[in-house]
Amino acid sequence: MITLKLQLLLIAFSLVVLFVFINRTRRYKLELKYALVWIFFSAAGVIVSIFPQIFFFIARVMGIEVPVNAVFLLAVSAIFLTLYSLTVSLSNHSRKLRTLTQEMGLMQHKITEMERRMKQAEGGSDDDSR
């Protein structure tokens, strides 16, 4: 079992993290789709801090002898899940950025061509009047 002091510390830490992510999402400084993962993990942290027997049950179900190992396994799994989610998001943003950069380059090329043609048209009309 964990000590009351550690349990209170874990509850306080989880509540602070939960509050920070909810507050940043509410103020539109963090998108909801990214904040939901952190809010879920923080809420799970609060629940597990209040009821630490959950890890004893999880360890028993998974066949793990020491509940701390179940904690580490679930923490590493959560980190990998978050990392995968962020990698997918980064990949999508990278693809969109590349597409936008290419479109911007094409638009700049078209503008340059139009300006060149306009200068030629203006220059051509001046030559006709002389």
N, C-alpha and C positions, 0 to 999 in steps of 0.2 A: 504494500500500500504506500501511497505517497503521503508526505506530511501535509498538514493543514497549511503551513506557510507556503510551500511550493504550490499547492492547489490554488490558494488565493492569488499568488503571483501569476500563475498560468491563466486564471480567469481574468485578472486585470489586463494582462498583455493581450489576450484574445479580444477583449472588449474594446481596448484602445485601437487595435488594428481594424476591427469591424467598424468602429466609429469613423476612423480616418477614411476608409474606402467608401463608406456610405456618404460621408460629407463631400469628398472629392467628386463623387459621381453626381451628387445633387447639385453641385456648383458647376457642372459640365466641364470639369478639368480632367475627367477620366470617362472614357466611353463605357456604357453599361455592359457591353459584351465582354470587356476585359475585367471589369470590376466584379462581375458575378462570380467568377472563379474564386477570387480572393475573398469575397463576402461569404461564399459557401465554406471555404476552408476556415475562415475566422469563426463562423457560427459553429462549425464542427469542433473547433478548438474549445469554444466556450462549453459546449455540451460535454465533451470528453473531460474537460477540467472539472466540471461539476460532478460528473459520474465517471470516475476513473476505472470503475469495475468493467466498463465497456471493453477496455483493452484486454482484460483477463478473459472475457468471453470471446473476443475476436481471436486471441492467441489460442484458446482451447479449440475453437472451430477450425482454425487453420492448421492445427497440429504443431504449433510452435510452443516450446517449453517455457520460454521466458517472455513475459508480456512486453518487455522493452524491445525485444527483437521485432515484435509485431508493430510497435510504434515506428521503428526505423524503416521497416518494410513499407508501411503505409505512407510515411513521410517521403521516402524515395519515390514511390509510385506517384504520389501527388506532384512531386517536383518534375518527374518525367512527363506527366500529363500536361502540366502547365507549360513546360518547355516545348512539347509537341504543338500545343495550341498556339503559342507565340511564333513558332517556326512556320506554321501554316499561314498565319496572319502576315508575317514578314515577307514570305514568298509571294503572297497575293499583292501586297503593297509594292514590292519590287517590280512585279510584272506590270502593274498599273502605272508606276512611275516611268518605266521604260517606254510604254505605249504613249504616255503623255509627252515624254521628251521627244519621241519620234514625230508625233503629230505637231508639236511646237516647231520642230526643225522644218517640217514641210510647209507649215504656215509662214514661217520667216522667209523661206525660199520663194514662196508665191508672192509675198509682199515685195521682196527685193526685185523680182521679175516685173511686177506691175509698176513699181517706181521707175525701173529702167525703161520700160515701154513708154511711160508717161513723159519721161525726160526726152526720149527719142521723138515722141510725137510733138512735144513743145519745140524741140530743136528743129524738127523738120518744117514746122509752120513758120518759124523765123527765117529759115533759109528761103522759103517760097516767097516771102514778102520782100526780100532784098533784090 
